C-alpha cells in the first residue's frame, strides 16, 4: 500500500488515456454535466488531488481508495489498469453528478497493487464490506447466513447449527435463509438420525442418558447406549441425506421398516416409520423445488421509487433451502446490473459460492466475477442470466418475490414516516424524529443487571444499532433502577460526545479523550439515506424518577438538547393507559385509540423484549460458567484433558499438585496455575 504524493499534471496528458478497460460499477451510468451544487472550485481542487496521485501510478491491476478531508473513505474501486482508471476521474469533463460530488470531496487517495484483476475484485469486495464507503453499493444486512454442521472431531459427531468462520472440522451444509429454517431442519434430522446436539463438555460428563434419549431424539452415545460403529452409520446416513441422497436413504429405511414388520418387531418398525416421517417433513415444506438443478443460488433485482431489492433463493441437493430479501444502499442513478454486480461480490466475500449462480440481469463483468468466485470457492462457478426453461422460471419466481418484498417495504416506510411525524407532533418536537432511542433495564433482585437500548428510524427497528450495557459501577446498589439508568445514559452519551461531537465545546471534550478535535457537520436533512448518530428523541421506560435520573446523566456529560420522554405504565400496568412525562411539562396521556400511542407501545415493548433477552443470556452464561474458564492459559483442549482425567470440577479442585501434573496433556506450569487458582486462600 502506498499514499502517493505525485505532482501536478497538465490536463492534456490525461486525454491520451485509452478507454479500453472495464469500467467499474460506479462509473457506467449515463454521462451528464458536472454537479453544479458541488461547487466548481471544490471539483477543481479534487481533480488536482487526483492528478497528483495519477502521475506516479503503475499500469497494473489494483484497488484504489478515495478519502475526504477527515480521513473517511469515500469510495473503493478496482481497476485492471490503475493509471487509466484514476486518470479517468481527472479529465474534468462528462462526469455524473455522483462522481462529481465524490471528486469534489476527495482530499487523498491510497492504492494497493495486485497480481491480477481477479485479486483486485476480491480485495475490493472485502474493503467495501469492511469500510462501508458511502459512494459504493452497500449491503444493509451483512449478518452471516446459518449452516448445519455435522462435526468430524470426535467419535460421536454432533449435529448443530453454525454461523461464522468454518474453523471446526466437519461437514457444512447450507446456507439456509433463516435460523428458523435451520432449527426446523435440525429438529427433523434429530428425529430421523438420532444424532446428538449437546456440547462436547456436556457429552463427556454424562453418567446417564438425557431427556432427548428418552423421547427418541438421540441414540445416547454419551453413555454407550449405541456402539461407536452403529453411531458412525447414523452419521453417514445424515451426511448422505444432506448431500442429496435422500430418496435412496428413505427407500432403505422403508425396506428395513417392512422387514421389521414382517418379523413382528413392531417397535423397531415404528421407529423406522417415525424416522421416515421426519425426513418427509424436511422435504415436504421446501416450497418451490428444482428438477434439473442440484445446486444454485438465484438472485433477482427489482427497482421501485429509487430503491433496490435483491431476492436470493438457495437451492441445494434439488431442494429449496429458503430465501431472503436484501435492500442494498445504492445511488439512484446506478443501473440494476451495476447494483447486482457489486452486491454479488460482497455477498460471497465471506461464504463459498455454489457451482451455478443465476441472475436476473446481464452483468458486464460476469466472467471476471465468476473467475474470482471460482478461485475463492476452489471449484468452477458459472454466472448465468437464463433466457428459457427451468432456470428462467426460477429467476422469474425470485423476481416476483423481490417485487413484492420491495412493495411491502415501501408501504411500511410510508406508514413509518406518518407515525414518526405524528410522534413529533405529540411530543412537540421541531420535526419528525429520524432516530429514536429507547432504554430499559432488566435484572432479578439486582443480579445480572443489564441496560438495553433499541433504535427505530424511518425504516423501522434498526437492529444493527441495538446495544446492551452490563452494569459495572460499584456505586449502583443491587436493584437501584435509577442508578442503572443513570449509568447507561452516561456511558452512551459520553461515547457519543467523544466519537461524534456536534459543537466546539463537545469537540474540546472529545479531543481531550482522544476523539475528533473538530465538530462534525450537521446532517443534511434532505439526505434520506443517511442515518444520524445522535437521537432526535429518547424514550425512557419508566416514570418521573427514571426520567429525572436520565436528565441528570445527560447534564453530567454536557448534553442538554436531546428531548427526553418517560413512559409510565398505566394503573395495573394496563396497556393504553400510559402516562408520559416530559421535562418542564405536566404529565399527559394520549387518546386510547391513537395510532401514535400504539407506536410508542411497540417501541417500549421491543425495548422490554431486548432487555429481558440480554438479561436471560447473561444469567444463562453465569449459570453454566465453568471455574476452569477463569484460569489463564486453560483452553478447551486442556480443560477437556482435566475433565477426562478427574471427571468433575470438584475433583480437580480437591486434587493435589502432583496429581494435576500427571494429567495427560497438562504440563507443570499449567498444573501449578490450576492448583494455585483453587488454593489461593490456603
DOMAR-283753 format. One record per residue (C-alpha): residue number from 1; residue in one letter; x negated, y, z negated. Coordinates in Angstrom, 1 decimal, always signed. Layout:
NUM:A:X:Y:Z
...
***
This chain:
1:X:+0.0:+0.0:+0.0
2:X:-1.3:+3.5:+0.8
3:X:+0.0:+7.0:+0.3
4:X:-1.3:+8.6:+3.5
5:X:-2.2:+12.3:+3.4
6:X:-2.6:+13.0:+7.1
7:X:-2.9:+16.3:+8.9
8:X:-0.6:+18.5:+10.9
9:X:+0.1:+17.1:+14.3
10:X:+1.2:+19.1:+17.4
11:X:+4.7:+18.2:+18.4
12:X:+3.5:+17.3:+21.9
13:X:+1.6:+14.3:+20.6
14:X:+4.9:+12.8:+19.4
15:X:+6.6:+13.0:+22.7
16:X:+4.2:+10.3:+24.1
17:X:+5.6:+7.7:+21.7
18:X:+7.4:+4.9:+23.6
19:X:+10.9:+3.8:+22.5
20:X:+10.4:+0.1:+23.2
21:X:+10.5:-1.1:+19.6
22:X:+13.6:-2.5:+17.9
23:X:+15.4:+0.3:+16.1
24:X:+16.4:-0.5:+12.5
25:X:+19.9:-0.2:+11.1
26:X:+19.8:+3.4:+10.1
27:X:+18.8:+4.8:+13.5
28:X:+21.2:+3.3:+16.1
29:X:+24.3:+5.4:+15.6
30:X:+25.2:+7.9:+18.4
31:X:+22.8:+10.8:+18.6
32:X:+24.1:+14.3:+17.7
33:X:+22.6:+17.6:+16.8
34:X:+20.8:+18.3:+13.6
35:X:+23.0:+18.7:+10.5
36:X:+23.1:+22.5:+10.0
37:X:+24.3:+22.1:+6.4
38:X:+21.0:+20.5:+5.5
39:X:+19.2:+23.8:+6.5
40:X:+16.8:+24.3:+9.4
41:X:+14.0:+25.3:+7.1
42:X:+14.3:+22.1:+5.0
43:X:+14.4:+19.9:+8.1
44:X:+11.2:+21.6:+9.4
45:X:+9.5:+21.1:+6.1
46:X:+10.5:+17.4:+6.0
47:X:+9.3:+16.9:+9.6
48:X:+6.0:+18.5:+8.8
49:X:+5.6:+16.0:+5.9
50:X:+6.3:+13.1:+8.2
51:X:+3.9:+14.3:+10.8
52:X:+1.1:+14.5:+8.3
53:X:+1.6:+10.8:+7.4
54:X:+2.1:+9.8:+11.1
55:X:-1.4:+10.8:+12.2
56:X:-3.1:+8.1:+10.1
57:X:-0.7:+5.2:+10.6
58:X:-1.7:+2.0:+12.3
59:X:+0.3:+0.5:+15.2
60:X:+1.1:-2.7:+13.2
61:X:+4.2:-4.1:+11.6
62:X:+5.2:-2.9:+8.1
63:X:+7.6:-1.3:+5.8
64:X:+7.9:+2.4:+5.0
65:X:+9.5:+4.3:+2.2
66:X:+10.6:+7.9:+2.1
67:X:+10.6:+9.8:-1.2
68:X:+12.2:+13.1:-2.3
69:X:+10.6:+15.8:-4.4
70:X:+11.5:+13.9:-7.7
71:X:+9.9:+10.7:-6.5
72:X:+13.2:+8.9:-5.9
73:X:+13.3:+6.6:-2.9
74:X:+15.5:+7.9:-0.2
75:X:+15.2:+5.2:+2.4
76:X:+13.3:+1.9:+3.0
77:X:+12.8:+0.7:+6.6
78:X:+10.8:-1.9:+8.5
79:X:+9.1:-1.5:+11.8
80:X:+7.4:-3.6:+14.4
81:X:+5.1:-0.6:+15.1
82:X:+4.8:+1.8:+12.1
83:X:+3.3:+4.6:+14.1
84:X:+6.1:+4.5:+16.7
85:X:+8.8:+4.2:+14.1
86:X:+7.7:+7.0:+11.8
87:X:+6.9:+9.2:+14.8
88:X:+10.5:+8.9:+16.0
89:X:+11.5:+10.9:+12.8
90:X:+9.1:+13.7:+13.5
91:X:+10.2:+14.7:+17.0
92:X:+12.6:+17.3:+15.7
93:X:+15.5:+16.6:+18.1
94:X:+18.5:+14.4:+18.7
95:X:+18.9:+13.1:+15.1
96:X:+22.2:+12.1:+13.4
97:X:+23.5:+14.2:+10.5
98:X:+22.5:+11.4:+8.1
99:X:+18.9:+11.2:+9.4
100:X:+18.7:+15.0:+9.4
101:X:+19.7:+15.0:+5.7
102:X:+17.1:+12.3:+5.0
103:X:+14.3:+14.1:+6.8
104:X:+15.2:+17.4:+5.0
105:X:+14.8:+15.7:+1.6
106:X:+11.6:+13.8:+2.4
107:X:+8.6:+15.0:+0.4
108:X:+6.3:+12.0:+0.6
109:X:+6.0:+8.5:+2.1
110:X:+4.4:+5.2:+1.3
111:X:+3.6:+2.3:+3.6
112:X:+2.9:-1.4:+3.4
113:X:+1.5:-3.2:+6.5
114:X:+2.4:-6.8:+7.1
115:X:+1.1:-9.5:+9.4
116:X:+4.4:-9.9:+11.3
117:X:+7.7:-8.2:+11.8
118:X:+9.4:-11.1:+10.1
119:X:+7.4:-10.5:+6.9
120:X:+8.4:-6.8:+7.2
121:X:+12.1:-7.7:+7.4
122:X:+11.9:-9.9:+4.3
123:X:+10.0:-7.2:+2.3
124:X:+12.4:-4.5:+3.4
125:X:+15.4:-6.5:+2.1
126:X:+13.6:-7.2:-1.2
127:X:+12.8:-3.5:-1.7
128:X:+16.3:-2.3:-0.8
129:X:+17.9:-4.6:-3.4
130:X:+15.3:-3.5:-6.0
131:X:+15.1:+0.2:-5.4
132:X:+18.7:+0.9:-4.1
133:X:+17.8:+3.8:-1.8
134:X:+20.9:+6.0:-1.1
135:X:+20.4:+6.2:+2.7
136:X:+20.3:+2.4:+3.1
137:X:+23.2:-0.1:+3.2
138:X:+23.6:-1.3:-0.4
139:X:+25.2:-4.4:-1.8
140:X:+27.5:-3.2:-4.6
141:X:+27.8:-6.6:-6.2
142:X:+24.4:-8.4:-6.4
143:X:+25.4:-10.8:-9.0
144:X:+23.9:-14.2:-8.2
145:X:+26.2:-16.9:-7.0
146:X:+26.7:-20.1:-9.1
147:X:+25.4:-23.5:-8.2
148:X:+25.8:-27.0:-9.5
149:X:+22.6:-28.5:-10.8
150:X:+22.0:-32.3:-11.3
151:X:+18.8:-32.3:-13.2
152:X:+15.9:-34.7:-12.5
153:X:+13.6:-34.1:-15.5
154:X:+14.9:-36.9:-17.8
155:X:+16.2:-40.5:-17.6
156:X:+19.7:-39.2:-18.2
157:X:+20.3:-36.4:-15.6
158:X:+22.5:-33.6:-16.8
159:X:+25.3:-32.0:-14.7
160:X:+25.6:-28.3:-15.3
161:X:+26.5:-25.0:-13.6
162:X:+23.4:-22.9:-12.8
163:X:+22.7:-19.3:-11.9
164:X:+19.4:-17.6:-11.2
165:X:+15.9:-18.8:-10.3
166:X:+15.5:-22.5:-9.5
167:X:+12.8:-23.3:-12.0
168:X:+14.2:-26.6:-13.3
169:X:+13.6:-29.8:-11.5
170:X:+16.7:-31.3:-9.9
171:X:+19.2:-31.1:-7.1
172:X:+21.1:-27.9:-6.5
173:X:+24.4:-27.8:-4.7
174:X:+26.1:-24.6:-3.6
175:X:+26.6:-21.7:-3.5
176:X:+30.1:-21.6:-4.9
177:X:+32.1:-18.4:-4.6
178:X:+33.0:-18.1:-8.2
179:X:+32.3:-19.6:-11.7
180:X:+35.9:-20.8:-11.7
181:X:+35.2:-23.0:-8.7
182:X:+32.1:-24.4:-10.3
183:X:+33.8:-25.1:-13.6
184:X:+36.7:-26.9:-11.8
185:X:+34.3:-29.0:-9.8
186:X:+32.0:-29.8:-12.7
187:X:+35.0:-30.9:-14.8
188:X:+36.3:-33.2:-12.0
189:X:+32.8:-34.6:-11.4
190:X:+32.5:-35.4:-15.1
191:X:+35.8:-37.4:-14.9
192:X:+34.6:-39.1:-11.7
193:X:+31.0:-40.0:-12.5
194:X:+30.9:-39.7:-16.4
195:X:+27.6:-37.7:-16.4
196:X:+26.6:-35.7:-19.4
197:X:+26.8:-31.9:-19.6
198:X:+25.2:-31.4:-23.0
199:X:+21.9:-29.6:-23.5
200:X:+18.7:-31.6:-24.0
201:X:+18.4:-30.8:-27.7
202:X:+21.9:-31.9:-28.4
203:X:+21.5:-35.0:-26.3
204:X:+18.2:-36.0:-28.0
205:X:+19.6:-35.6:-31.6
206:X:+22.9:-37.6:-31.3
207:X:+23.4:-40.5:-33.5
208:X:+26.9:-41.4:-32.3
209:X:+28.9:-40.6:-29.1
210:X:+30.5:-37.2:-28.9
211:X:+34.2:-36.4:-28.1
212:X:+33.5:-36.4:-24.4
213:X:+32.7:-40.1:-24.5
214:X:+35.9:-40.7:-26.5
215:X:+38.1:-39.0:-23.8
216:X:+36.2:-40.8:-21.0
217:X:+34.4:-37.7:-19.7
218:X:+30.9:-39.0:-20.4
219:X:+29.3:-42.5:-20.3
220:X:+27.4:-41.9:-23.6
221:X:+23.7:-42.2:-22.5
222:X:+22.7:-40.4:-25.7
223:X:+23.5:-43.4:-27.9
224:X:+22.8:-46.1:-25.2
225:X:+26.5:-46.8:-24.6
226:X:+25.3:-47.3:-21.0
227:X:+22.0:-48.6:-19.7
228:X:+19.4:-46.4:-18.1
229:X:+19.8:-48.3:-14.8
230:X:+23.6:-48.0:-14.7
231:X:+23.5:-44.3:-15.6
232:X:+21.0:-43.8:-12.8
233:X:+23.5:-45.4:-10.5
234:X:+26.2:-43.0:-11.6
235:X:+23.8:-40.0:-10.9
236:X:+23.1:-41.4:-7.5
237:X:+26.8:-41.6:-6.7
238:X:+27.2:-38.0:-7.8
239:X:+24.3:-36.9:-5.6
240:X:+25.8:-38.8:-2.7
241:X:+29.2:-37.2:-3.1
242:X:+27.8:-33.7:-3.4
243:X:+25.6:-34.4:-0.3
244:X:+28.6:-35.2:+1.9
245:X:+29.1:-39.0:+1.4
246:X:+32.4:-38.5:-0.3
247:X:+34.5:-40.9:+1.8
248:X:+32.1:-43.7:+1.5
249:X:+32.0:-43.4:-2.3
250:X:+35.7:-43.2:-2.5
251:X:+36.1:-46.3:-0.3
252:X:+33.6:-48.2:-2.5
253:X:+35.4:-47.2:-5.7
254:X:+38.7:-48.2:-4.2
255:X:+37.3:-51.7:-3.3
256:X:+36.0:-52.1:-6.9
257:X:+39.3:-51.0:-8.3
258:X:+41.1:-53.6:-6.2
259:X:+38.5:-56.3:-7.2
260:X:+39.0:-55.4:-10.9
261:X:+42.8:-55.6:-10.5
262:X:+42.6:-58.9:-8.7
263:X:+40.5:-60.2:-11.7
264:X:+43.2:-58.9:-14.1
265:X:+40.7:-56.4:-15.5
266:X:+43.3:-53.7:-15.6
267:X:+41.5:-51.3:-17.9
268:X:+38.5:-51.3:-15.6
269:X:+40.8:-50.8:-12.6
270:X:+42.5:-47.9:-14.4
271:X:+39.1:-46.2:-15.0
272:X:+38.3:-46.5:-11.3
273:X:+41.8:-45.1:-10.5
274:X:+41.1:-42.1:-12.6
275:X:+37.7:-41.5:-11.0
276:X:+39.2:-41.7:-7.5
277:X:+41.9:-39.2:-8.6
278:X:+39.2:-36.8:-9.8
279:X:+37.4:-37.0:-6.5
280:X:+40.6:-36.4:-4.6
281:X:+41.3:-33.3:-6.8
282:X:+38.0:-31.8:-5.7
283:X:+38.7:-32.4:-2.0
284:X:+42.4:-31.5:-2.2
285:X:+42.1:-27.9:-3.2
286:X:+39.5:-26.8:-0.7
287:X:+41.9:-24.7:+1.4
288:X:+40.7:-24.5:+5.0
289:X:+38.1:-27.2:+5.7
290:X:+35.9:-27.9:+8.8
291:X:+36.0:-30.8:+11.1
292:X:+32.7:-30.4:+13.0
293:X:+30.6:-28.1:+10.8
294:X:+28.8:-29.7:+7.9
295:X:+27.0:-26.6:+6.5
296:X:+27.6:-23.0:+7.3
297:X:+28.2:-19.5:+5.8
298:X:+30.8:-17.4:+7.6
299:X:+30.5:-13.6:+7.5
300:X:+33.3:-11.3:+8.8
301:X:+33.3:-7.5:+8.5
302:X:+36.3:-5.1:+8.6
303:X:+36.2:-1.3:+8.5
304:X:+39.0:+1.0:+7.4
305:X:+39.0:+4.6:+6.4
306:X:+35.2:+4.8:+6.5
307:X:+34.8:+1.8:+4.1
308:X:+33.5:-1.7:+4.8
309:X:+34.4:-5.1:+3.5
310:X:+32.4:-8.3:+4.3
311:X:+34.2:-11.5:+3.5
312:X:+31.9:-14.6:+3.0
313:X:+33.1:-18.2:+3.2
314:X:+30.8:-21.0:+2.1
315:X:+31.1:-24.4:+3.8
316:X:+29.1:-27.4:+2.6
317:X:+29.5:-31.1:+3.3
318:X:+32.5:-30.3:+5.6
319:X:+34.2:-28.7:+2.6
320:X:+35.2:-25.1:+1.8
321:X:+33.4:-24.1:-1.4
322:X:+35.2:-20.8:-1.7
323:X:+34.9:-17.2:-0.5
324:X:+34.0:-13.8:-1.9
325:X:+34.6:-10.2:-0.7
326:X:+31.8:-7.7:-0.8
327:X:+32.1:-3.9:-0.4
328:X:+28.7:-2.6:+0.7
329:X:+27.9:+1.1:+0.5
330:X:+27.1:+2.5:+3.9
331:X:+27.3:+5.8:+5.7
332:X:+30.5:+6.1:+7.8
333:X:+28.5:+6.8:+11.0
334:X:+27.0:+3.4:+10.9
335:X:+28.4:+0.8:+13.3
336:X:+29.7:-2.6:+12.0
337:X:+26.9:-4.6:+13.5
338:X:+24.3:-2.4:+11.7
339:X:+26.0:-2.8:+8.4
340:X:+26.3:-6.5:+8.8
341:X:+22.7:-7.0:+9.8
342:X:+21.4:-5.1:+6.8
343:X:+23.8:-6.9:+4.5
344:X:+22.7:-10.3:+5.7
345:X:+19.0:-9.6:+5.0
346:X:+19.8:-8.5:+1.4
347:X:+22.3:-11.3:+0.8
348:X:+19.8:-14.1:+1.5
349:X:+17.0:-12.3:-0.4
350:X:+17.4:-14.5:-3.5
351:X:+19.1:-17.6:-2.0
352:X:+18.4:-20.1:+0.8
353:X:+20.3:-19.8:+4.0
354:X:+22.2:-22.7:+5.5
355:X:+21.4:-24.1:+8.9
356:X:+24.2:-22.1:+10.5
357:X:+25.3:-18.5:+9.9
358:X:+28.5:-17.4:+11.7
359:X:+29.1:-13.7:+12.1
360:X:+32.0:-11.6:+13.4
361:X:+29.8:-9.1:+15.3
362:X:+26.8:-9.4:+17.6
363:X:+23.6:-8.5:+15.7
364:X:+20.8:-6.8:+17.7
365:X:+18.0:-8.4:+15.7
366:X:+19.7:-11.8:+15.3
367:X:+16.7:-13.7:+16.5
368:X:+14.3:-11.8:+14.2
369:X:+16.6:-12.3:+11.2
370:X:+17.1:-16.0:+12.0
371:X:+13.3:-16.4:+12.1
372:X:+12.9:-14.6:+8.7
373:X:+15.6:-16.8:+7.1
374:X:+14.1:-19.9:+8.6
375:X:+10.7:-19.0:+7.1
376:X:+12.3:-18.4:+3.7
377:X:+14.5:-21.5:+3.7
378:X:+11.9:-23.8:+5.2
379:X:+14.5:-25.1:+7.7
380:X:+15.8:-23.8:+11.1
381:X:+18.5:-21.2:+10.7
382:X:+20.8:-20.2:+13.5
383:X:+22.8:-16.9:+13.5
384:X:+25.7:-17.1:+15.9
385:X:+28.7:-15.0:+16.9
386:X:+31.1:-17.6:+18.2
387:X:+33.5:-17.0:+21.1
388:X:+35.6:-20.1:+21.2
389:X:+36.7:-23.4:+19.4
390:X:+36.5:-24.1:+15.7
391:X:+33.7:-21.7:+14.9
392:X:+35.6:-18.8:+16.3
393:X:+38.7:-19.9:+14.3
394:X:+36.6:-19.8:+11.1
395:X:+35.3:-16.3:+11.8
396:X:+38.9:-15.1:+12.6
397:X:+40.1:-16.6:+9.4
398:X:+37.4:-14.8:+7.4
399:X:+38.1:-11.6:+9.3
400:X:+41.7:-11.7:+8.3
401:X:+40.7:-12.2:+4.7
402:X:+38.3:-9.2:+5.0
403:X:+41.0:-7.0:+6.4
404:X:+43.5:-7.9:+3.6
405:X:+40.9:-7.5:+0.9
406:X:+39.9:-4.1:+2.1
407:X:+43.5:-3.0:+2.4
408:X:+44.1:-4.1:-1.2
409:X:+41.0:-2.2:-2.4
410:X:+42.1:+1.0:-0.6
411:X:+45.5:+0.7:-2.1
412:X:+44.0:+0.1:-5.6
413:X:+41.7:+3.0:-5.1
414:X:+44.5:+5.4:-4.2
415:X:+46.5:+4.2:-7.3
416:X:+43.5:+4.6:-9.5
417:X:+42.9:+8.1:-8.2
418:X:+46.5:+9.1:-9.1
419:X:+46.1:+7.6:-12.6
420:X:+42.8:+9.5:-13.1
421:X:+44.4:+12.7:-12.1
422:X:+47.3:+12.1:-14.5
423:X:+44.9:+11.3:-17.3
424:X:+43.0:+14.5:-16.7
425:X:+46.3:+16.4:-16.9
426:X:+47.4:+14.7:-20.1
427:X:+44.2:+15.5:-21.9
428:X:+43.8:+19.0:-20.5
429:X:+40.6:+18.3:-18.5
430:X:+39.4:+20.7:-15.9
431:X:+39.5:+18.0:-13.2
432:X:+40.3:+14.3:-12.8
433:X:+37.6:+12.3:-14.6
434:X:+35.3:+10.3:-12.3
435:X:+33.6:+8.4:-15.1
436:X:+35.4:+7.3:-18.3
437:X:+33.6:+5.5:-21.1
438:X:+35.5:+3.6:-23.8
439:X:+33.9:+2.5:-27.1
440:X:+34.8:-0.2:-29.6
441:X:+33.2:-2.2:-32.4
442:X:+33.6:-5.8:-33.4
443:X:+32.4:-7.8:-36.4
444:X:+33.7:-10.2:-39.1
445:X:+33.2:-8.8:-42.6
446:X:+30.3:-6.8:-41.3
447:X:+28.4:-9.8:-39.9
448:X:+27.1:-10.0:-36.3
449:X:+28.3:-6.4:-35.7
450:X:+28.1:-5.1:-32.1
451:X:+29.3:-2.0:-30.4
452:X:+30.6:-2.1:-26.8
453:X:+31.0:+0.4:-24.0
454:X:+33.1:-0.2:-20.9
455:X:+33.2:+2.1:-17.9
456:X:+36.0:+3.0:-15.5
457:X:+35.9:+5.0:-12.3
458:X:+37.7:+5.7:-9.1
459:X:+37.4:+2.0:-8.0
460:X:+38.5:+0.5:-11.3
461:X:+36.4:-1.1:-14.0
462:X:+32.6:-0.6:-13.3
463:X:+31.4:-3.8:-14.9
464:X:+27.8:-3.3:-13.9
465:X:+27.8:-0.2:-16.2
466:X:+29.1:-2.1:-19.3
467:X:+26.8:-2.1:-22.3
468:X:+26.6:-3.7:-25.7
469:X:+24.8:-2.3:-28.8
470:X:+23.5:-4.5:-31.6
471:X:+23.9:-2.5:-34.8
472:X:+20.4:-2.0:-36.1
473:X:+20.5:+0.8:-38.7
474:X:+19.9:-0.3:-42.2
475:X:+21.8:+2.8:-43.4
476:X:+25.0:+1.4:-41.9
477:X:+26.7:-0.8:-44.6
478:X:+28.4:-4.0:-43.5
479:X:+31.9:-3.2:-42.4
480:X:+31.3:+0.5:-42.1
481:X:+33.2:+1.1:-38.8
482:X:+32.5:+4.8:-38.8
483:X:+28.8:+4.3:-39.3
484:X:+28.7:+1.7:-36.5
485:X:+30.5:+4.1:-34.1
486:X:+28.1:+6.9:-35.1
487:X:+25.1:+4.8:-34.3
488:X:+26.4:+3.6:-31.0
489:X:+27.2:+7.1:-29.8
490:X:+23.9:+8.4:-31.0
491:X:+21.9:+5.8:-29.1
492:X:+24.0:+6.1:-26.0
493:X:+23.8:+9.9:-25.6
494:X:+20.2:+10.2:-26.8
495:X:+19.3:+8.0:-23.9
496:X:+21.4:+10.0:-21.5
497:X:+19.7:+13.2:-22.6
498:X:+16.3:+11.6:-22.1
499:X:+17.0:+10.0:-18.7
500:X:+19.5:+12.4:-17.1
501:X:+19.1:+15.9:-18.6
502:X:+21.6:+18.4:-17.3
503:X:+20.3:+21.7:-18.8
504:X:+17.0:+23.3:-19.7
505:X:+17.5:+22.5:-23.3
506:X:+18.2:+18.8:-22.6
507:X:+15.2:+18.7:-20.2
508:X:+13.0:+20.0:-23.1
509:X:+14.2:+17.2:-25.3
510:X:+13.7:+14.7:-22.5
511:X:+10.2:+15.9:-21.8
512:X:+9.2:+15.5:-25.4
513:X:+10.4:+11.9:-25.3
514:X:+8.6:+11.1:-22.1
515:X:+11.5:+11.9:-19.7
516:X:+12.0:+14.4:-16.9
517:X:+10.9:+17.9:-17.6
518:X:+13.5:+19.5:-15.2
519:X:+17.3:+19.1:-15.4
520:X:+19.0:+17.0:-12.8
521:X:+21.0:+18.9:-10.2
522:X:+24.8:+18.8:-10.8
523:X:+26.5:+16.0:-8.9
524:X:+28.2:+17.0:-5.6
525:X:+32.0:+17.0:-6.3
526:X:+32.5:+16.2:-2.6
527:X:+30.3:+13.1:-2.6
528:X:+33.0:+10.4:-3.2
529:X:+30.4:+7.6:-3.2
530:X:+28.2:+8.9:-6.0
531:X:+29.0:+7.7:-9.5
532:X:+27.9:+10.1:-12.2
533:X:+25.6:+9.0:-15.1
534:X:+27.4:+11.3:-17.6
535:X:+31.0:+10.6:-18.6
536:X:+33.8:+13.1:-17.9
537:X:+35.8:+11.6:-20.8
538:X:+35.0:+9.4:-23.8
539:X:+37.8:+7.4:-25.4
540:X:+37.3:+6.0:-28.9
541:X:+39.3:+3.0:-30.1
542:X:+40.2:+4.5:-33.5
543:X:+41.9:+7.4:-35.2
544:X:+40.8:+10.6:-36.8
545:X:+38.0:+9.1:-38.8
546:X:+36.4:+7.3:-35.8
547:X:+36.8:+10.4:-33.7
548:X:+35.0:+12.6:-36.3
549:X:+32.2:+10.0:-36.5
550:X:+31.8:+10.2:-32.7
551:X:+31.8:+14.0:-32.7
552:X:+29.1:+14.2:-35.4
553:X:+27.0:+11.7:-33.4
554:X:+27.2:+13.9:-30.3
555:X:+26.4:+17.0:-32.2
556:X:+23.3:+15.4:-33.6
557:X:+21.9:+14.8:-30.1
558:X:+23.0:+18.3:-28.9
559:X:+25.9:+17.2:-26.7
560:X:+29.0:+19.4:-27.2
561:X:+30.6:+19.5:-23.8
562:X:+31.8:+15.9:-23.4
563:X:+35.6:+15.6:-24.0
564:X:+36.4:+13.1:-26.8
565:X:+39.8:+11.4:-27.4
566:X:+40.6:+9.0:-30.2
567:X:+43.3:+6.3:-29.7
568:X:+45.0:+5.2:-32.9
569:X:+47.3:+2.2:-32.7
570:X:+50.9:+2.7:-33.5
571:X:+52.8:+1.5:-36.5
572:X:+52.5:-2.2:-36.9
573:X:+49.9:-2.0:-34.1
574:X:+52.7:-1.8:-31.6
575:X:+51.6:-1.0:-28.0
576:X:+53.4:+2.1:-26.7
577:X:+53.3:+4.0:-30.0
578:X:+49.7:+5.1:-29.8
579:X:+48.7:+8.5:-31.2
580:X:+46.0:+10.5:-29.5
581:X:+43.5:+12.7:-31.4
582:X:+41.6:+15.4:-29.6
583:X:+39.2:+17.8:-31.4
584:X:+40.9:+21.2:-32.0
585:X:+44.4:+19.9:-31.2
586:X:+47.3:+18.5:-33.1
587:X:+47.8:+14.7:-32.7
588:X:+50.3:+13.8:-29.9
589:X:+51.8:+10.9:-28.1
590:X:+52.6:+10.1:-24.5
591:X:+56.1:+9.1:-23.4
592:X:+56.7:+5.4:-23.9
593:X:+57.0:+4.6:-20.2
594:X:+54.4:+7.0:-18.9
595:X:+52.0:+5.2:-16.4
596:X:+49.2:+7.2:-18.0
597:X:+49.9:+5.5:-21.3
598:X:+49.8:+2.1:-19.7
599:X:+46.5:+3.1:-18.1
600:X:+45.0:+4.1:-21.4
601:X:+46.2:+0.8:-22.9
602:X:+44.4:-1.1:-20.2
603:X:+41.2:+0.8:-20.8
604:X:+41.4:+0.2:-24.6
605:X:+42.3:-3.5:-24.2
606:X:+39.4:-4.0:-21.8
607:X:+37.0:-2.4:-24.4
608:X:+38.5:-4.6:-27.1
609:X:+38.1:-7.7:-25.0
610:X:+34.5:-6.9:-24.1
611:X:+33.6:-6.1:-27.7
612:X:+35.1:-9.3:-29.0
613:X:+33.3:-11.3:-26.3
614:X:+30.0:-9.8:-27.2
615:X:+30.6:-10.4:-30.9
616:X:+31.5:-14.0:-30.3
617:X:+28.5:-14.6:-28.1
618:X:+26.2:-13.1:-30.8
619:X:+27.9:-15.2:-33.5
620:X:+27.5:-18.4:-31.4
621:X:+23.8:-17.7:-30.9
622:X:+23.4:-17.3:-34.6
623:X:+25.2:-20.5:-35.4
624:X:+23.1:-22.6:-33.1
625:X:+19.8:-20.9:-33.8
626:X:+17.0:-23.3:-34.5
627:X:+14.4:-22.2:-37.0
628:X:+11.7:-23.6:-34.7
629:X:+12.7:-20.9:-32.2
630:X:+11.3:-18.3:-34.6
631:X:+7.8:-19.7:-34.8
632:X:+5.4:-18.0:-32.4
633:X:+3.8:-20.5:-30.0
634:X:+6.6:-23.1:-30.2
635:X:+8.1:-23.5:-26.8
636:X:+10.6:-26.0:-25.5
637:X:+8.0:-28.8:-25.0
638:X:+6.5:-28.6:-28.5
639:X:+9.9:-28.2:-30.1
640:X:+11.1:-31.3:-28.3
641:X:+8.0:-33.2:-29.4
642:X:+8.5:-32.3:-33.0
643:X:+12.2:-33.3:-32.9
644:X:+11.4:-36.6:-31.2
645:X:+8.8:-37.4:-33.9
646:X:+10.7:-36.3:-37.0
647:X:+14.3:-36.4:-35.9
648:X:+15.7:-33.3:-37.6
649:X:+14.5:-29.8:-38.6
650:X:+14.9:-30.7:-42.3
651:X:+12.4:-33.5:-41.8
652:X:+10.0:-31.1:-40.1
653:X:+10.4:-28.6:-42.9
654:X:+9.5:-31.3:-45.5
655:X:+6.6:-32.8:-43.5
656:X:+3.0:-32.5:-44.8
657:X:+0.4:-30.6:-42.7
658:X:-1.3:-33.9:-41.8
659:X:+2.0:-35.5:-40.6
660:X:+2.6:-32.5:-38.4
661:X:-0.9:-32.7:-36.9
662:X:-0.3:-36.3:-35.9
663:X:+2.7:-35.5:-33.8
664:X:+2.0:-36.3:-30.1
665:X:+1.7:-33.1:-28.1
666:X:+1.1:-30.9:-31.2
667:X:-2.4:-29.6:-31.9
668:X:-3.9:-28.5:-35.2
669:X:-3.2:-24.8:-34.7
670:X:+0.5:-25.4:-33.9
671:X:+0.8:-27.8:-36.9
672:X:-0.6:-25.1:-39.1
673:X:+1.8:-22.5:-37.7
674:X:+4.8:-24.7:-38.3
675:X:+3.6:-25.6:-41.8
676:X:+3.0:-22.0:-42.8
677:X:+6.4:-20.9:-41.4
678:X:+8.2:-23.3:-43.7
679:X:+5.9:-22.8:-46.7
680:X:+5.4:-19.0:-46.6
681:X:+6.6:-18.7:-50.2
682:X:+4.5:-21.6:-51.6
***
